[in-house]
Amino acid sequence: MRTTPKLQSARETKPVTRSQAGERLRRLWAAPLSTSGIRGGARSFLSFALIGAACTVAFIGLYALGRVYLDPLAANIVALTLTMTFNFGANRRFTFEPNGDPLALQSARYGAAYLLGLGASTLTLHLALSLVHEPRRLIETFLAVGSGGVATVIRFALMSAWVFRHGVDRPLR
């Protein structure tokens, strides 16, 4: 049996076969893309969808209110910040399995995911507003909701792959 060079880890230093190395690489690559941190089945989908729907309705109201006093990008930032805060707490409680990480660490990770999503959302909204010259408020609000959808996809991916991620050494199911 041919072996690959030793893979160093905190637990072992013996030679690893090609199939063992392949399995470890598969786990390493699959873990960030897996949904192992999500509670199973229809319940998790329903939970995420209901929380998302509530956040979308709140976002529309907050964005519309913000537009009375702020420009579109600032209204987007304020509305997303407020709804993302609720989104984190609700999804942590109802959608994702606890992984044993402290709340402070999960909050910091979510903060990074939030900033990435906010940046993508703001850029998307800016680009959309530059393509649609002086849209009506209703159209502008739809564009803001669509740009918020970009942030949602980014946050969901990062929430399941990183914020609430379980260790890569967990057995695969």
N, C-alpha and C positions, 0 to 999 in steps of 0.2 A: 504494500500500500504506500503510495507516494504522499508525502506531507508537504505542506507549505511552510514557509518560515514561521517561526513562533509569533503568535499574536499575544501581545502583552495585555494583561488585565490585572486588576487588583486581586483577583481570586486564583488565577492559574498562570503558570509559565511553561506548561508542557507543550510539545508539538501538537498542532491541530491538523486534522485531515482536511482535504479539499472539501468534502461534503460538510464537515463541521464549519469550516470557514464560510462556505456558501450559505449555510443555514443562519449563521450569525450575521452575515451581510444582509440576507433577506429580512431578518428581524429588524436590523438597524434601519434599513431603508423603508420597510413597511410600517414601522411604528409611527413616524410622524404623519403618515398619510392614512393611518388606520383610524377607525372610530372607536377604539377600545376604551376611551374615556367617556363615551356616550352611553347612557342607559339604553337598553335594547328596544328595538322595534317601533311599533306605531306610537307608543306612549311618548317616546323621546321626540319623535317627529311632531306629534300633536303639541307637546309642550313648547318646542322651539318655535313652531308656527304661531301658536297663540301669543307667546311673548313677543315675537316679531310683529304680529298684527297690532298688538297693543302699543308697541313702540312706534310703529308707523303712524298710527292715528295720533299719538301724542306728538310725534315729529311734525306732522302736518299742521297741527294747532300751534305748536311752538314756533315753527317757521313762519306761519302766517302772522302771528303776533309780533315776532321779531322783525318782520319786514316793515311794520309800521314805523319802527325806530332805527333799523339797521339796513345796511346794504345786503345783497343776497349772500355773499360769502360769509359775512359776520353772522347773519341769521342762521346760516347752515351750521356754523361752528357751535353756536349757542345751543341750537336745537339738538344737534348730534351729541354734544357733551351731556346734556340732561338725560336724553333717552338712553345713551350708552351706559350711563351709571346705573339706571334701573335694569337695563339688559344684563349687565354683569351679575348683579345680585340675584335676579330671577333665574337666569340660566345656571348659575352656580348651584342654586337651591333645587331647581326642578328638572333640569335637562342633563347635566353632567354628573358623573359619579365623583364623589370625593376621592382624591388621590393621596391624601395625607400631607400634602404640602401646606405650609402655614398660609393663612389668609393674606398676610402681608406680601408674601412671595407671589401668590396668585394675582393679587391686586397690582403689583409691579409689572408682572408679565402682561396682564390685561391692559395696563396703562400703555405699554409699548405697542400692543396690538391696536389699541384705540388710536394712538398717534399715527400709526401707519394707515389705518382705515380712514382717519380724518384727513390725512394728507391726500390719499387717493380720491376721497369723496370731493374735497375742495378742488383738486385739479380737474376732476371730471366735470364738476359743476361749472368751473371757470371755462373749460373748453366748450361745454354745451351752450353757455351763455354767449360765448364769442361766435358760435355758429348761428344762433337764433338771435337776430338783432332786435333788441327791445321787446321781449316777449310779454304777453299779458301776464298778470299775476298768476292765473290758474296754470298756464303753460310753464311759467317759471317754477311754480310749486311742484309740478310733475317732474320737471328736470331735477329739482332738488331731491325729490323722493327717489328718482332713478340713480342719482349719484350716491344717495344713502345706501342703495342696494349694493353698490360696489363695496362700500365699507362693511356691509353685512357679510358679504361673501368672505372678505379678508378676515374679519373678526371670527366668523364661524370656523374657518380653516385653522386659524391660530389658536382658538379656544380649544378645539379638539386635539390639535397636534402638539400644542406647547403649554398653554395656560393650565389646562386640566389634564395634561398628559400623564399617563402611567409609565413607569420605567420600561425600558426596552428589554429588560431581562425577564419580563412576565412571559409565561408560556403562551404560545399562540393557540388560538382556539380553532 
